[in-house]
Amino acid sequence: MESRNKLHSRLRLWEFPDQYVIEPADGSGAPCLDISRVDASMKLIDQVSECKSLRVPKIHSISGVVGMLKLLAGSYLVVVTETERVGSFLGHPIFKITSLKVLPCDHSLKNSPEEQKKMETEFSKLLSVAEKTTGLYFSYEVNLTLSSQRLHDLGAESKSLPLWRQAEPRFLWNNYMLEVLIDNKVSVFWKFFNLIFTAPCFRTCRIAYLFFFLRLQLDQFLLPVIQGSFNSFETAIGKDIVDITLIARRCTRRNGTRMWRRGADPDGYVANFVETEQIVQMNGYSSSFVQVRGSMPFMWEQIVDLTYKPKFEIVQPEEATRIAERHFLDLRKKYGSVLAVDLVNKHGGEGRLSEKFASVMQHITGDEIRYLHFDFHRICGHIHFERLSILYEQIEGFLEQNGYFLVNEKGDKMKEQLGVVRTNCIDCLDRTNVTQSMIGRKMLELQLKRIGVFGAEETISSHLNFDERYKILWANHGDDVSIQYSGTPALKGDFVRYGHRTTQGVLKDGWSSLVRYYLNNFADGTKQDAIDLLQGHYIVAMSRDMAPVPQKGGLEAVANFPVALAVVLISFWFATMSLKQAGSDYKHKHLFFSLLWTGICVGVAALVRANGRIFCNRPRLHKPRG
């Protein structure tokens, strides 16, 4: 990237009572960004104003500006406060965000109505959840939203653009938050434009130059961020040093948590869509292979209702074919040929979804789009994952035909990837992780043979250290993707990590399943609200006819959740029957345990009620984006 477009890599934040000043601390001498804490307006200033006794600032070192969010009355600046270098992508350093900070510009709330202040407080609480977002990565020098092949194919004009303008919007995690800064950039320009236009001594060319200069200076503050995973390692094979990198890019179009985001939306964007790129570099050669995962591409859902596995419901089945067509048309445009591998069970509730998927694909499949069902649990069970070789035999021809991306030490393209394998199970996590790691291993062996590192019969398993580290790479990758969607590491991860199932792994999976159940029912609703707020899927707005939400108390509040109410009533009934049948010597004991279990049931019901999502329970407080 040209130096004039390079992002500021070191910044100093001056926190004054009435303003934030972000000062480049990289020795560039570039202007500072001034943000008002009253109305969130922005301007460029030459230097930080002199500190006075009444305006003593707090000073922080920050690594970048993520963006800004607007709520009902106030705006909130989001900055990166702590980072960790985790590796490199095509020779450029990659950083993981370990700490975010949300800074309020909400002084205008002082003159807002009381009800608006109350609503603002509720929404601003979600930002504390947003600060804990995991799996965020960025680079100051390279566009991390694009795969190696797409970066290589960029024209010179595109490569000269600022990073945020090069970015793929689907994988730009802070796309919505950057919009406010971009809009401010334009408004700042027009303030300068109007001032200069009225001065006859300035010519048009100088106005155009100022516009370019102003855009340039603000572009250096706009930090593109992806959510996903980044893992890498180096290993020696003979005299060769091989560098392996695994990157996950999570799509922002329909992202969220496990039970709260399922299936597809009407535009064909699916839940938990992740692009995974595996890169190998050796002796100047660089080769990459891309896979994708995503929920079944029609409208279906699971409504959280305290059951361990809520029922699957297909929504608007008549629209399924149209939605799937849009989804696969988009994949074709971006990746070429597509092979959809469905790992879902053929029986039970999953069977209904798989049957629908198969029937939809009958109208879509052709030379460029193929569909393959592989009943993972029936064939592999819970321990025989080596039977995935059966699946590989069925897709080997597609993989060899569509290949991978390869450039030589001169940067010349020697081979390109012409198609992609799209894998799904129900969550697109556990079965998908195991399957993608198998495909990735097979393709890496082909790449290393093509480069000349491996002989004709050589495999990754032939090199114990390489094999061990490669398994850990994919296991960590699977855990990262799973934590962002389900809140726990991936199930079946012991097979990916060790090559076989272990007793400890089975027990860990049992615990993770219980944790997922708890999170689905009692935590993910709020987390989903925070995600929707950050991504702009819901834009906060106060309706003109909005009335204060009446507060319900006691059992009436619990009655809004029928299952929770039923649990409480049943517990009272059992308590009464127990006391009636108990002898006088045991009445105190029965009374104690009856009250204990009743209290637990009431507590669970209250917790469920308290977890009610703001966006669901507050009428007209938001509107869908777009």
N, C-alpha and C positions, 0 to 999 in steps of 0.2 A: 504494500500500500504506500502511496505517496505520502511523504512526511507531513504535508500540509493537512491531510485528512486524518492523521493518526490521532487516536483518542488520548486524552489526558490520563496517564497511568497513575499519577499521584495527585491527590487533591487535599485541600485544607478547608474544613467547614467552620465558618465563623457564625456562631449563633447569638445574634443580638435580640433584644426584646421585641423589636419590630421588623426584623429582617433576617434572612439567611444569606450569607455570602459564600459562594463556592469559589475558592481561589486555586488555580493550577499551581502545583508545587513541584513541577517537573523541570523547572528552569527554562520554560518556553517563553516566559514573559507575556503570555496571552492574557486577554481581558478576563475579569472575574464575572461570574454569573450571580446577579443580585435577585433574590426572590422575596417579595413582600409577605410578611406574616399576617397582614391585614386582609388583602384580597388576592394573594398568590400571583400577582402580576410580576413580570420578569423584565430585566434589562441587563445590558452589559455595562460594566464600569471598568475604568482603567486600573483601579487599585482599591483595597479595603480602606474605608473611611477611618479617620482617626478615632481611637477609643477614648471616651470620656468617662468621668466618674459615675454618671448616671446610665451609661451604656457599656458596661463591662461585659464583653462577650465570653461565651464558652467556646473553646477551640478543640476541634476533633480532626483526626486524620481519617479520611475516607478513601475508598478505592474506586468509587464510581457512583453515577446517578442512574437509578433504575427507572424513575419516572414519577408521575404524580397522579393521585386519585382525587376526584371531586365527589363529595357526598352532598347532603341536603344544603348545607350552608358553608361549610369549611372545605378546604383542600388539604391534602396530605402528601408531603414530599417523601419519597422512598429512596434511601441511599444504602450503599454497601459499606459496612463498617469493618468487617473482617473477612479475609480470604486465605486460601491455601493453594499453593501451586501443586497440580496433580499430574502434570506431564506436558506433552507437546502434540500439536496437530499440524502435520506437514511442516515441521520445523519451527512452529510458533508456540510460545508458552500458553498453557491453558490453566485457568484458575477456577477453584470451587468457592462459592459463596458460603461462608460458615456463619455469618451474622448479617441480618438486615435491620435497619432502623427506620421507623415511620415517624416523621417530624410534622406536627400539625401546623397549618396556616389557618387557624380557625378564629381569629380575633373578631371576625364579622359576626360570629355567633352571639356576641354580647347583645346585639340589637334584634335578635331573632325571637319569634314567639316561643312561649314556654314549651308548647307541644313539639315544635320543631327541634328545640334543644334536646328534648327527651329522646326523640327519634334519632338525632345525630349521635347521641351517646350510645344507643344500641348498635348502630351501624359501625361506629368507630371501634367498638369492642372486637368486631371481626378482624380489625387490622392487627390486633395482637396475635391472632391465629395466623394471619398472613406472614408475620415476622418469623414464624417457625417453619416456613416452607423449605422443604428439603430438595436436594438434587439439582441445584442451580449452578450453571457453569458459564464462563465467558472468556473471551480473548480480546486483548487490546489491538491485535494485529491481523487476525484472520476471521473470516466469516464462518462461524461454527454451526450455522443453521443449514449449510449445504454439504452434501457428500463430496468426497474427493473428485468423483467423476463430474459432478455438476460444477464444482469450482474450476476444474480444468477447462470445461467448455464455455466458461464465461468469456465474453468479449472484452477487449481492452477498455472500452467505454464503461462497461459495468464494473470492472475491477478498479476503476479510478474513483468510483462513487464512495461516499462515507459508508461505514459498515452497516449502519441501520437501514440504509437504502438498498444495500445488496441483499439483506436478509430475506429468507423465505418466511412469509407471514405465518404459515401454519406452525412453524417451530419456534417462532419468536415469542418467548414466554411473556415478556413485558410489552408486547405490541400495543395493547390498549393504554397502558400507563405512559408510554412514550408519546401517544397522540397529543396529550395536553401540552407537553413541551414543544412538540412540532407546531401545534396551533399557536403557541405563544411566540415561537420563532417568527412566524409570519406576521403576527400583530406587532411585534417589536420592529420588524422591518418597515411596516407602513407608518409607524410613528416617525421613524427617521426619514422615510420617503416624503411625507407631507412637509416636514420641516425643510428639507433640502429643495423640494420642488418649488417652494415659495421664494427661494433665494435665486435671483436671476444670474448670479455669478457662477452657478454650477451648471455644467453641461450634462446632457443625457448620459454620455458615456461614463461620467463620474458617478452618476446615480446607479447605473448598472453595476459598476465596480463595487460600490458600497453594498448593494444587495448581495453580490457574490461573497464579499468579505464577511458580512454579517451572518449569512447562512453558514459559511465555513467555520466561524468561531463557535457557533452554537452546536454544530455537528460534532465538535470535539468533546462535548459533554454527554452525548446520547449513547449509552452503553447497551448493546444488544445482549440478551441473556437467553439461554435455553434451559429447559428442565429435562432431566433424564439421568444419564449415567456416563461416566468417563473413567475407564480403567486401562492400564497398560503395564507392560513389563518387557524387559530385555533378557535374552538368553543366548548362550553360545551353542552353535551346532558345528562341531569341528572348529575351523578357524573363522567361521562366519558369525557375526553378531546380528541377531534377528530381533527386530522391535515389533511387538504386537500391541495393537490398540483396539479397544472396543468402545463404541460410542452409541448411546441411546438418545434419540430426540423425540420428546413427547409432543404430540399434536395438541394445540390449544383450542381447536374448534369445538370439541365435545369432551373436554377433560373433566375429571372429578374423582369421586370416590366410588368404591366398588358397587354397592347396592343402589347408589343414587344416580349413577350414570351407566345405562345399559344400552345396547343396540345402537340404532342410528337415528339421526334427526331427519326431517323432511328433505334436507339438501344432500343427504348421503354421507355426512360426516359421522364417524363411528366412535364409540367410547373406547378409551384405552388404546388409541392408535399410536404406535411407537415405531419409528424407523431405527433399525439397528445396523450399524456399519462396522465391519471388521476390517482393519487395515494391517497389512504386513509391509515392513520396510527393511531392505537389506541391500548393501552395496550400491546405493543410489536408486535401486528399483523401488517402486511403490505400487502396491496392489490393494484394491478394496473390494469387498463383497457386501451387498445390502440386502437385508430382509425386512419385512414389515409384519406387524401383528395388529389385530383390531377386532372388535366385537362383531358378531354376525350383522350384516348390513341391511337390516330392516328394523322396523319399530317394535321393540319388545321391552319388557320391564319386569322387575321384582319389587313389589311394594313391601317395605320393612314393616313387619307386624309382630315382632317378638318370636316368631317361629325360627327354628334353626336354619331352615332352607325355604324361604318364601316361594310361593308358586310363580312359575313363569307365565307371563301373560303377553300374547301377541297383540299389538295395537294396530288398528287400521290395516288388517291383512291384505285388503284390496290394493293398498299402496306399496306393498312389499317389492314387487318387481320393478316399479318405477324408481324407487329409492336405491335398490341394489344396482340398477343400471347406471344411475348417477355416480354411485360410489366407484364402480369398476371403470367407468369412463374416465374419472379423475385419476385412478391408478394407472390406466393405460397411458394417459397423457404424460404422467410424471416418470413412470418406470418402464414402459414398454409392455411386453407380454406378462401375463399374470397367471400364476398357478395358486388357486385357493385350496389350502389344506385344512379340512375341518376335522378336529380331534374329539368332537362331542359324542357322548353315548348315543346309541340307537334306541334306547329304551327309556321309559319314565318321562319326566318333565323335559329333560334334555332332548329326548327323542323327538318330541313335538317340535322343538326349535330346529333340530337338525333336519327333520323332514321338510319343514318350511324352507329352510336354506337350500336344500337339494332341489325342491320344486321350482324355486325362484331361479336357480342357476340354469335350469333346463332352457330358459328363455334367453339366457345371456351368453352361455358358453359357445366358443367357436375356435378358430385357429389361434387367436391371441389371448383368449380367456378360457382357462380350464378349471375344473372343479374335481376334487378328490376327497372322499370321506375315508377316514381311518379311525376306527373305534379304539382309541388309545387304551381305555380301561379294560375292554374285553380282550384285546390282544396282549397288552403288556401287564395288565393287573396293577398291583402296587409295588412290585419288586423286580419284574422281568423287563426292565427298560432296554436291555440289549436287543429285544425283539423289534426295536425301531429300525433295524436293518431291513425289515420287510417293507417299511415305508420308503426307505432310501432307494430300494430297488425299483419302486414304482415312480419315483421322481428323478432318478439319476439322469435320464435322458433330457428332461427339461433343464436341469442344472448345467449339464455339459453343453447344451445347445445355446443357452443364454449367457453362460460364462460369468466373467468378473472383469473389473477394470484394472488395467496394468499400464504403467508408464516406465520408460527406461531412465537411465541416469541423466540423459539430455532433456528429459521432460516430454519426450515424444510419446504419443499414445500408441501402444502396441495392441491393445485389446480393450473392448468396452463391454459393460454388462448391458444386455438387451432385454432382460426381463427380471421379475421378482417373484419370490415365494411369499404368499400371504398366509400366515398361520393363525388359527383361532381355536380356543376352547371356550368354556363359558366365561371365565374371568380374563382369558388371554394372559395368564400368568404361569401357572405351575406346569401343566402339560405342555404349554407353548414354550416355556423356558427350556425344558428338557429336549424338545424336538428341535428348536432353533440351535441349541448348542451342538446337537448331532450334525445338523446341516452345515453349521459353521466349521466344524472340525473337518468334515469331508472336503469342503471347498478350500480350506487352508492347506490341506495336503496337496490338492491340485495346484494351488498357487506356488507352493514351495518347490514342487517338481518342475513347474514351468520356469521358475527363476533359476533352477539348477542347484538348489540347496539339498533336495531330497533325490534319492535314486528312485528307480521305477517301482520297487517293492517297499520302499521305506515309508513309515507312518509316524505320526506324532507319538504313538505308544512306544516306538523304538527308542525314544529319548526320555528317560524317566523324569529328569528335572523339568524339561520342556512340558511333558505331559501333565505333571502335577501343577505347574504354574498356569497352564492353559485352563485346566479344570477350575481352579480358583478364580481365574479371570471371569469365566462365564457364570460361576456361582454368585460372585459379587454383583455382576451385571443383573442377574435375575432377582437378587434381593433388593437392589436399588429400585428397579421398576415396580416390584411388588409392594414395597413400603409406600411408594407414592400413591398407589391405587387402593391397596387393601389395609395399609397400616402395619403389616407384618412382613418378615422375610418370606421368600418363596417356599411353598411346600415342595417336597421331592428334591430339595436343594442338595441333600446329601449324595444323591446319585450324580448330579452334575459336579459336585466338589470332589468326590472320592471314586466315582466310577461304579459304585454299588450302593445298595440300600443298607442302612445301619439301624440298630435298635435305638440308638440315641436320636437318629434322624426321624424315625417314626414317632417317638415320644415328643420330639420338638414340633413335628407337624400337628400332633394332637393339641398341644398347647397353643400353637399359632391359630388353629381353627377356632378355639374358644375365644382368643383375643379378637379375632375378626368378628365373631358374633357380637361381642360386647361393643366394639367400635361401630359396627353397622347400625346398631340399635340406639346407642347412647352418645356417640361422639361425631360420627361422620356427617350428620345433618348440618351441624354448625360449620364443620370444615368445608362442606360443599358450598355453603353460603359465602364463606370467605373466598373460595376459589372463583365463584361466579362474580363476586365483586371485583377481584383483581383482574379477571379476564374481560370484564365489560359485558358478560353475558346478561347481566342485569344492571341497569343504570338507575341509581337511586333518584326518586322523584317524589315530591309531596303532592298528592291529589288535591284539587280545589275543594272537593266535597268530602275530604277525609275527616272522619270523626274520631275522637279518642277511643282507643280500644278498651272496652270495659274489662275490669279485673275480676276474675272469678276466684273464689276461695274455696277451701275445704274440698269435699268430695266432688263438688261440681266442676272444679278445675280438672280433676282426674277423668271425669266422665267424657271428656273430649277424645280420650283414647279408649275405645270399647274393650280391648283386650285387657288393658291394665285395670279397668273398673271390674271386669269379670273376675280377675285374679283376687282382688280385694274382697268382693262379695262372697266368693267361694271360700276364702280363708275364714271369714266371719262365720259362715255356715258350719264349717268343720270345727271351729272353736266352740260354737254353741253345742253341737252334738257331743263333742268330747267331754265338755263339762257336765252334760246331763247324764252321761253314762259312767262317769268316774265316781268312785266311792269317796266318802268324806275324808278318808286318810290321804287321798291323792289329789284332792281338788286343788290345793295350792300349787302342786307340781304341774298339773294340767293347765291351770290358769297361767302360770308363768310361761310355759312353752307355747300356749295358744297366743298369748299377747306378743311373744317374741316373733313368731312366724307372721302374725298379722302386721306387726311393725315393719318387717322386712318387705312384705308384699306392698304395703302402702308406700314405703321408701322407693321401691322399684317403679311403682306407678308414677310417683311424683317426679322421679328422675326422667322417666320417659316424657312426661308432660313438659318438664323444664327444658328438655332437648328439642322441643318444637321449634322448627326453623323460623327465623325471622321472615324470610321471603314467603313462606307458606301462611304464616299466621297474621301478618300485617297487611290488611287490604290496601292496595293501591300505593304502596310505598316504593314500588319499583316498576320499571317497564322493561321488556326485553329489548336488547340492543338490536339495532338494524331496522 
